[in-house]
């Protein structure tokens, strides 16, 4: 699992996704204008 935290228009959010989906999720957030400021692999 990977924890991704982001900021978009002053709103912060976070999501936990499976490792195999993390890159696609991060890219999707960035396409929507979010700034991903934390990405951490959870054990």
C-alpha positions in Angstrom: 0.0 0.0 0.0 1.1 3.6 -0.7 -0.1 6.7 1.1 -0.4 9.7 -1.2 -1.0 13.2 0.2 -1.7 16.2 -2.0 -2.9 19.8 -2.1 -5.3 21.2 -4.7 -6.6 24.7 -4.6 -5.8 25.0 -0.9 -7.5 21.7 0.0 -5.4 18.9 1.3 -6.3 15.3 0.8 -4.8 11.8 1.2 -5.5 8.4 -0.2 -4.1 4.9 0.4 -3.9 2.8 -2.7 -2.3 -0.6 -3.6 1.3 -0.3 -4.8 0.5 -1.3 -8.4 -2.0 1.6 -8.7 0.1 4.3 -7.0 1.8 5.7 -10.0 -1.4 6.0 -12.0 -3.2 7.6 -9.1 -0.4 10.1 -8.6 -0.4 11.0 -12.3 -4.2 11.4 -12.3 -4.0 13.8 -9.3 -1.3 15.9 -11.0 -3.4 16.1 -14.2 -6.3 17.4 -12.1 -4.0 20.2 -10.9 -3.0 18.8 -7.5 0.5 19.1 -6.1 1.5 15.8 -4.6 3.7 16.5 -1.6 4.0 13.2 0.1 4.1 9.6 -1.2 5.1 6.8 1.2 5.1 3.1 0.9 3.4 1.5 3.9 4.3 -1.9 5.2 
